Amino acid sequence: MVEHLHLIVRAEVSKPLKEEQSAEDFLTDLIDEIGMKILYGPVSRYCERQGNRGLTAFSIIETSHVALHIWDEVDPALLQLDIYTCGSLDLEIVFKYLQALDPIKVDYKFLDRKNGFTVIR
């Protein structure tokens, strides 16, 4: 059965990723941990522009996409993570994996996009 689940995370972290390869490795491992299959990527770039400094990384997965943004010039660093899948998604695995970045505060929405953007959690 096709699901349409969307996890949107906003977190303040004290150990942000700052290198492109680190972000790509992070996404590769996260995607593997949540049981997804990579179709393309991960790809990442570091932006040096003041006021927008940080990493952006994404990967196309068999069931949709995963995108990560980390702004590291603020303290604590700001992380935005977006996982959209047409499969199942175990939130506990995602949040456990984010612990490596030493989150200080985590807010999220878990949506069922199949049924009118219903908030699941």
CYANA upper distance limits for C-alpha pairs under 8 A (distance plus 0.5 A):
  2 VAL  CA     86 CYS  CA      5.89
  2 VAL  CA     87 GLY  CA      6.64
  3 GLU  CA     85 THR  CA      7.63
  3 GLU  CA     86 CYS  CA      4.88
  3 GLU  CA     87 GLY  CA      5.68
  3 GLU  CA     88 SER  CA      7.23
  3 GLU  CA    112 ASP  CA      8.42
  3 GLU  CA    114 LYS  CA      7.26
  4 HIS  CA     84 TYR  CA      7.71
  4 HIS  CA     85 THR  CA      6.30
  4 HIS  CA     86 CYS  CA      5.03
  4 HIS  CA     87 GLY  CA      7.49
  4 HIS  CA    112 ASP  CA      6.40
  4 HIS  CA    113 ARG  CA      5.60
  4 HIS  CA    114 LYS  CA      5.62
  5 LEU  CA     84 TYR  CA      6.28
  5 LEU  CA     85 THR  CA      5.89
  5 LEU  CA     86 CYS  CA      6.79
  5 LEU  CA     87 GLY  CA      7.82
  5 LEU  CA     88 SER  CA      7.82
  5 LEU  CA     89 LEU  CA      7.90
  5 LEU  CA    110 PHE  CA      7.68
  5 LEU  CA    111 LEU  CA      6.26
  5 LEU  CA    112 ASP  CA      5.44
  5 LEU  CA    113 ARG  CA      6.42
  5 LEU  CA    114 LYS  CA      8.04
  6 HIS  CA     82 ASP  CA      7.80
  6 HIS  CA     83 ILE  CA      6.22
  6 HIS  CA     84 TYR  CA      4.87
  6 HIS  CA     85 THR  CA      6.98
  6 HIS  CA    109 LYS  CA      8.49
  6 HIS  CA    110 PHE  CA      6.23
  6 HIS  CA    111 LEU  CA      5.54
  6 HIS  CA    112 ASP  CA      7.03
  6 HIS  CA    113 ARG  CA      7.30
  7 LEU  CA     81 LEU  CA      8.34
  7 LEU  CA     82 ASP  CA      6.31
  7 LEU  CA     83 ILE  CA      5.61
  7 LEU  CA     84 TYR  CA      6.86
  7 LEU  CA    108 TYR  CA      7.61
  7 LEU  CA    109 LYS  CA      6.42
  7 LEU  CA    110 PHE  CA      5.03
  7 LEU  CA    111 LEU  CA      6.87
  8 ILE  CA     80 GLN  CA      7.93
  8 ILE  CA     81 LEU  CA      6.40
  8 ILE  CA     82 ASP  CA      5.28
  8 ILE  CA     83 ILE  CA      7.14
  8 ILE  CA    108 TYR  CA      5.95
  8 ILE  CA    109 LYS  CA      5.83
  8 ILE  CA    110 PHE  CA      6.96
  9 VAL  CA     79 LEU  CA      8.26
  9 VAL  CA     80 GLN  CA      6.07
  9 VAL  CA     81 LEU  CA      5.47
  9 VAL  CA     82 ASP  CA      6.92
  9 VAL  CA    106 VAL  CA      7.58
  9 VAL  CA    107 ASP  CA      6.40
  9 VAL  CA    108 TYR  CA      4.84
  9 VAL  CA    109 LYS  CA      7.22
 10 ARG  CA     78 LEU  CA      7.82
 10 ARG  CA     79 LEU  CA      6.25
 10 ARG  CA     80 GLN  CA      5.19
 10 ARG  CA     81 LEU  CA      7.13
 10 ARG  CA    106 VAL  CA      6.45
 10 ARG  CA    107 ASP  CA      5.73
 10 ARG  CA    108 TYR  CA      6.55
 11 ALA  CA     78 LEU  CA      6.45
 11 ALA  CA     79 LEU  CA      5.54
 11 ALA  CA     80 GLN  CA      6.99
 11 ALA  CA    103 PRO  CA      6.96
 11 ALA  CA    104 ILE  CA      7.85
 11 ALA  CA    105 LYS  CA      6.00
 11 ALA  CA    106 VAL  CA      4.81
 11 ALA  CA    107 ASP  CA      6.65
 12 GLU  CA     76 PRO  CA      6.17
 12 GLU  CA     77 ALA  CA      6.05
 12 GLU  CA     78 LEU  CA      5.26
 12 GLU  CA     79 LEU  CA      6.57
 12 GLU  CA    103 PRO  CA      6.24
 12 GLU  CA    104 ILE  CA      6.00
 12 GLU  CA    105 LYS  CA      5.74
 12 GLU  CA    106 VAL  CA      7.09
 13 VAL  CA     76 PRO  CA      6.18
 13 VAL  CA     77 ALA  CA      5.76
 13 VAL  CA     78 LEU  CA      6.86
 13 VAL  CA     79 LEU  CA      7.40
 13 VAL  CA    101 LEU  CA      6.34
 13 VAL  CA    102 ASP  CA      5.98
 13 VAL  CA    103 PRO  CA      4.65
 13 VAL  CA    104 ILE  CA      6.02
 13 VAL  CA    105 LYS  CA      7.77
 14 SER  CA     75 ASP  CA      8.08
 14 SER  CA     76 PRO  CA      5.97
 14 SER  CA     77 ALA  CA      6.72
 14 SER  CA    101 LEU  CA      7.02
 14 SER  CA    102 ASP  CA      5.97
 14 SER  CA    103 PRO  CA      6.79
 14 SER  CA    104 ILE  CA      7.40
 15 LYS  CA     77 ALA  CA      8.21
 15 LYS  CA    100 ALA  CA      8.16
 15 LYS  CA    101 LEU  CA      5.14
 15 LYS  CA    102 ASP  CA      6.15
 15 LYS  CA    103 PRO  CA      8.33
 16 PRO  CA     70 ILE  CA      7.37
 16 PRO  CA     72 ASP  CA      7.00
 16 PRO  CA     77 ALA  CA      6.69
 16 PRO  CA     79 LEU  CA      8.34
 16 PRO  CA    101 LEU  CA      6.27
 17 LEU  CA     22 SER  CA      6.84
 17 LEU  CA     23 ALA  CA      6.69
 17 LEU  CA     55 LEU  CA      7.99
 17 LEU  CA     70 ILE  CA      7.72
 17 LEU  CA    101 LEU  CA      8.04
 18 LYS  CA     22 SER  CA      7.76
 18 LYS  CA     23 ALA  CA      8.11
 18 LYS  CA     46 TYR  CA      8.15
 18 LYS  CA     54 GLY  CA      7.37
 18 LYS  CA     55 LEU  CA      7.02
 18 LYS  CA     72 ASP  CA      7.82
 19 GLU  CA     23 ALA  CA      6.96
 19 GLU  CA     46 TYR  CA      7.70
 19 GLU  CA     55 LEU  CA      7.97
 20 GLU  CA     24 GLU  CA      6.80
 20 GLU  CA     44 SER  CA      5.88
 20 GLU  CA     45 ARG  CA      6.33
 20 GLU  CA     46 TYR  CA      6.89
 20 GLU  CA     55 LEU  CA      7.49
 20 GLU  CA     57 ALA  CA      8.35
 21 GLN  CA     25 ASP  CA      6.56
 21 GLN  CA     44 SER  CA      8.10
 22 SER  CA     26 PHE  CA      6.50
 23 ALA  CA     27 LEU  CA      6.70
 23 ALA  CA     44 SER  CA      7.22
 23 ALA  CA     55 LEU  CA      8.10
 23 ALA  CA     57 ALA  CA      6.93
 24 GLU  CA     28 THR  CA      6.57
 24 GLU  CA     41 GLY  CA      8.39
 24 GLU  CA     42 PRO  CA      5.77
 24 GLU  CA     43 VAL  CA      6.83
 24 GLU  CA     44 SER  CA      6.87
 24 GLU  CA     57 ALA  CA      7.30
 25 ASP  CA     29 ASP  CA      6.60
 26 PHE  CA     30 LEU  CA      6.53
 27 LEU  CA     31 ILE  CA      6.40
 27 LEU  CA     42 PRO  CA      7.13
 27 LEU  CA     57 ALA  CA      8.36
 27 LEU  CA     58 PHE  CA      8.13
 27 LEU  CA     59 SER  CA      8.02
 27 LEU  CA     66 VAL  CA      8.33
 28 THR  CA     32 ASP  CA      6.75
 28 THR  CA     38 ILE  CA      8.36
 28 THR  CA     42 PRO  CA      7.21
 29 ASP  CA     33 GLU  CA      6.57
 30 LEU  CA     34 ILE  CA      6.77
 30 LEU  CA     94 VAL  CA      7.68
 30 LEU  CA     97 TYR  CA      7.33
 31 ILE  CA     35 GLY  CA      6.88
 31 ILE  CA     36 MET  CA      5.83
 31 ILE  CA     37 LYS  CA      7.45
 31 ILE  CA     38 ILE  CA      7.83
 32 ASP  CA     36 MET  CA      6.26
 32 ASP  CA     37 LYS  CA      7.48
 33 GLU  CA     93 ILE  CA      7.55
 34 ILE  CA     89 LEU  CA      7.21
 34 ILE  CA     90 ASP  CA      7.23
 34 ILE  CA     93 ILE  CA      6.98
 34 ILE  CA     94 VAL  CA      7.60
 36 MET  CA     61 ILE  CA      7.13
 36 MET  CA     62 GLU  CA      7.43
 36 MET  CA     63 THR  CA      8.03
 37 LYS  CA     61 ILE  CA      6.01
 37 LYS  CA     62 GLU  CA      5.91
 37 LYS  CA     63 THR  CA      8.38
 38 ILE  CA     42 PRO  CA      8.48
 38 ILE  CA     59 SER  CA      7.41
 38 ILE  CA     60 ILE  CA      6.69
 38 ILE  CA     61 ILE  CA      4.90
 38 ILE  CA     62 GLU  CA      6.58
 39 LEU  CA     59 SER  CA      8.13
 39 LEU  CA     60 ILE  CA      6.06
 39 LEU  CA     61 ILE  CA      5.59
 39 LEU  CA     62 GLU  CA      6.24
 40 TYR  CA     59 SER  CA      6.30
 40 TYR  CA     60 ILE  CA      5.57
 40 TYR  CA     61 ILE  CA      7.36
 41 GLY  CA     58 PHE  CA      7.42
 41 GLY  CA     59 SER  CA      5.26
 41 GLY  CA     60 ILE  CA      7.05
 42 PRO  CA     57 ALA  CA      7.15
 42 PRO  CA     58 PHE  CA      5.93
 42 PRO  CA     59 SER  CA      4.86
 42 PRO  CA     60 ILE  CA      8.01
 43 VAL  CA     57 ALA  CA      5.96
 43 VAL  CA     58 PHE  CA      6.10
 43 VAL  CA     59 SER  CA      6.95
 44 SER  CA     55 LEU  CA      7.42
 44 SER  CA     56 THR  CA      6.01
 44 SER  CA     57 ALA  CA      4.48
 44 SER  CA     58 PHE  CA      7.05
 45 ARG  CA     55 LEU  CA      6.30
 45 ARG  CA     56 THR  CA      6.11
 45 ARG  CA     57 ALA  CA      7.04
 46 TYR  CA     53 ARG  CA      7.92
 46 TYR  CA     54 GLY  CA      6.02
 46 TYR  CA     55 LEU  CA      4.93
 46 TYR  CA     56 THR  CA      6.98
 47 CYS  CA     52 ASN  CA      7.41
 47 CYS  CA     53 ARG  CA      5.66
 47 CYS  CA     54 GLY  CA      5.83
 47 CYS  CA     55 LEU  CA      6.73
 47 CYS  CA     56 THR  CA      8.36
 48 GLU  CA     52 ASN  CA      7.79
 48 GLU  CA     53 ARG  CA      5.44
 48 GLU  CA     54 GLY  CA      7.38
 49 ARG  CA     53 ARG  CA      5.81
 51 GLY  CA     73 GLU  CA      8.08
 52 ASN  CA     71 TRP  CA      7.12
 52 ASN  CA     73 GLU  CA      8.46
 53 ARG  CA     71 TRP  CA      6.20
 53 ARG  CA     72 ASP  CA      6.88
 53 ARG  CA     73 GLU  CA      6.55
 54 GLY  CA     69 HIS  CA      7.88
 54 GLY  CA     70 ILE  CA      5.90
 54 GLY  CA     71 TRP  CA      4.80
 54 GLY  CA     72 ASP  CA      5.77
 54 GLY  CA     73 GLU  CA      7.69
 55 LEU  CA     68 LEU  CA      8.35
 55 LEU  CA     69 HIS  CA      6.16
 55 LEU  CA     70 ILE  CA      5.65
 55 LEU  CA     71 TRP  CA      7.09
 55 LEU  CA     72 ASP  CA      8.48
 56 THR  CA     67 ALA  CA      8.01
 56 THR  CA     68 LEU  CA      6.17
 56 THR  CA     69 HIS  CA      4.95
 56 THR  CA     70 ILE  CA      7.01
 57 ALA  CA     67 ALA  CA      6.30
 57 ALA  CA     68 LEU  CA      5.64
 57 ALA  CA     69 HIS  CA      7.00
 58 PHE  CA     65 HIS  CA      7.78
 58 PHE  CA     66 VAL  CA      6.06
 58 PHE  CA     67 ALA  CA      4.71
 58 PHE  CA     68 LEU  CA      6.62
 59 SER  CA     65 HIS  CA      6.26
 59 SER  CA     66 VAL  CA      5.89
 59 SER  CA     67 ALA  CA      7.06
 60 ILE  CA     64 SER  CA      6.44
 60 ILE  CA     65 HIS  CA      4.96
 60 ILE  CA     66 VAL  CA      7.05
 61 ILE  CA     65 HIS  CA      5.61
 61 ILE  CA     66 VAL  CA      7.68
 63 THR  CA     84 TYR  CA      8.30
 63 THR  CA     85 THR  CA      5.51
 63 THR  CA     86 CYS  CA      5.53
 63 THR  CA     87 GLY  CA      6.74
 64 SER  CA     84 TYR  CA      6.32
 64 SER  CA     85 THR  CA      5.60
 64 SER  CA     86 CYS  CA      7.17
 65 HIS  CA     82 ASP  CA      8.47
 65 HIS  CA     83 ILE  CA      6.60
 65 HIS  CA     84 TYR  CA      6.05
 65 HIS  CA     85 THR  CA      7.26
 66 VAL  CA     81 LEU  CA      8.00
 66 VAL  CA     82 ASP  CA      6.15
 66 VAL  CA     83 ILE  CA      5.04
 66 VAL  CA     84 TYR  CA      6.96
 67 ALA  CA     81 LEU  CA      6.33
 67 ALA  CA     82 ASP  CA      5.60
 67 ALA  CA     83 ILE  CA      7.10
 68 LEU  CA     79 LEU  CA      7.78
 68 LEU  CA     80 GLN  CA      6.33
 68 LEU  CA     81 LEU  CA      5.10
 68 LEU  CA     82 ASP  CA      6.94
 69 HIS  CA     79 LEU  CA      6.18
 69 HIS  CA     80 GLN  CA      5.60
 69 HIS  CA     81 LEU  CA      6.98
 70 ILE  CA     77 ALA  CA      7.35
 70 ILE  CA     78 LEU  CA      6.07
 70 ILE  CA     79 LEU  CA      4.93
 70 ILE  CA     80 GLN  CA      6.93
 71 TRP  CA     77 ALA  CA      6.19
 71 TRP  CA     78 LEU  CA      5.67
 71 TRP  CA     79 LEU  CA      7.05
 72 ASP  CA     76 PRO  CA      8.16
 72 ASP  CA     77 ALA  CA      5.15
 72 ASP  CA     78 LEU  CA      7.17
 73 GLU  CA     77 ALA  CA      7.21
 74 VAL  CA     78 LEU  CA      7.57
 76 PRO  CA    104 ILE  CA      8.50
 85 THR  CA     89 LEU  CA      8.04
 90 ASP  CA     94 VAL  CA      7.45
 91 LEU  CA     95 PHE  CA      6.72
 92 GLU  CA     96 LYS  CA      6.46
 93 ILE  CA     97 TYR  CA      6.60
 94 VAL  CA     98 LEU  CA      6.84
 95 PHE  CA     99 GLN  CA      7.18
 98 LEU  CA    102 ASP  CA      7.83
 98 LEU  CA    103 PRO  CA      7.68
 99 GLN  CA    103 PRO  CA      6.69
109 LYS  CA    119 VAL  CA      7.33
109 LYS  CA    120 ILE  CA      8.32
109 LYS  CA    121 ARG  CA      6.72
110 PHE  CA    119 VAL  CA      6.35
110 PHE  CA    120 ILE  CA      5.96
110 PHE  CA    121 ARG  CA      5.70
111 LEU  CA    117 PHE  CA      5.99
111 LEU  CA    118 THR  CA      6.00
111 LEU  CA    119 VAL  CA      5.08
111 LEU  CA    120 ILE  CA      5.99
111 LEU  CA    121 ARG  CA      7.84
112 ASP  CA    116 GLY  CA      7.57
112 ASP  CA    117 PHE  CA      5.62
112 ASP  CA    118 THR  CA      5.52
112 ASP  CA    119 VAL  CA      6.80
112 ASP  CA    120 ILE  CA      6.92
113 ARG  CA    117 PHE  CA      4.84
113 ARG  CA    118 THR  CA      7.20
